[in-house]
Amino acid sequence: MDCITFIKDIDDYLDGRMEDEELNDFLNHLETCKSCAEELEINFIVREGVRILDRKNVSYDLSSAFGKNLRENSDHIRFRKIYMRLAYCMTSIAFWALLASVFVYFREMSF
């Protein structure tokens, strides 16, 4: 992902409208580009700040909220990758079990 695409995708990220693959690319770019990371943090802080303006007597640490948001999205991607690997392994095991069953069945039929 390049910086222009990253900037265009900030609203989708903040609104939670990204697919897993797109979110993964977005977060990978974020780790390598300091200027995009700063741009995302500014957008997050402005958006969250406006959202909580109407609340009275609210003490809110927007920088911590930004970090929490990034961790949650990174965890989502990491768990999604683990889930996909697990699903692949289970599918492979099921395939090989079925193949072995067919082999045993035809072997028994030949006797």
C-alpha positions in Angstrom: 0.0 0.0 0.0 1.2 3.5 -0.8 0.7 6.7 1.2 -2.0 8.0 -1.1 -4.1 4.9 -0.8 -3.5 4.9 3.0 -4.8 8.4 3.3 -7.9 7.6 1.2 -8.6 4.6 3.4 -8.4 6.4 6.8 -12.1 7.0 7.0 -12.9 3.4 6.1 -10.5 2.3 8.9 -12.0 4.6 11.5 -15.5 3.5 10.5 -14.6 -0.2 10.7 -15.5 -0.8 7.0 -12.3 -2.6 6.0 -12.1 -6.3 4.9 -9.4 -8.3 6.7 -6.9 -8.3 3.8 -7.3 -4.6 3.3 -7.0 -4.0 7.1 -3.8 -6.1 7.1 -2.2 -4.1 4.3 -3.3 -0.9 6.0 -1.7 -1.9 9.4 1.5 -3.1 7.6 1.9 0.3 5.9 1.2 2.0 9.2 4.1 0.2 10.8 6.6 1.4 8.2 5.4 4.9 7.5 5.7 7.5 10.3 3.9 10.3 8.4 0.9 8.1 7.7 0.9 6.9 11.4 0.8 10.6 12.5 -2.0 11.4 10.0 -4.1 8.5 11.2 -3.5 9.5 14.9 -4.6 13.1 14.1 -7.7 11.9 12.3 -8.6 9.5 15.2 -8.1 12.1 17.9 -10.1 14.7 16.0 -12.9 12.3 15.3 -13.0 10.9 18.9 -12.7 14.4 20.3 -15.7 15.7 18.4 -17.7 12.6 19.5 -17.1 13.2 23.2 -17.5 17.0 23.1 -21.2 16.7 24.1 -20.4 14.7 27.2 -19.9 16.7 30.3 -17.2 16.1 32.9 -15.5 13.5 30.7 -11.8 12.9 31.1 -10.6 11.0 28.1 -7.1 10.1 27.0 -7.4 10.1 23.3 -3.8 9.0 22.7 -4.4 5.9 24.8 -7.6 5.3 23.0 -5.8 5.5 19.6 -3.2 2.9 20.8 -6.0 0.6 22.1 -7.7 0.9 18.7 -4.6 -0.1 16.9 -3.9 -3.0 19.2 -7.5 -4.3 18.8 -7.3 -4.2 15.0 -3.8 -5.8 15.0 -5.1 -8.6 17.4 -8.1 -9.1 15.0 -5.8 -9.6 12.1 -3.5 -11.9 14.0 -6.4 -14.1 15.3 -7.9 -14.1 11.8 -4.7 -15.5 10.4 -4.6 -18.1 13.1 -8.2 -19.1 12.4 -7.5 -19.4 8.7 -4.5 -21.6 9.3 -6.5 -23.8 11.7 -9.3 -24.0 9.2 -6.8 -25.1 6.5 -5.3 -27.7 8.8 -8.7 -29.1 9.7 -9.7 -29.2 6.1 -6.5 -31.0 5.2 -7.0 -33.5 8.0 -10.6 -34.1 6.9 -9.5 -34.7 3.3 -6.8 -37.2 4.2 -9.2 -39.0 6.6 -11.7 -39.3 3.8 -9.1 -40.5 1.4 -7.9 -43.1 3.8 -11.5 -44.2 4.4 -12.1 -44.6 0.7 -8.8 -46.6 0.3 -9.8 -48.9 3.2 -13.3 -49.3 1.8 -12.1 -50.4 -1.7 -9.4 -52.6 -0.1 -12.1 -54.4 1.9 -14.3 -54.7 -1.2 -11.7 -56.5 -3.1 -11.5 -59.4 -0.7 
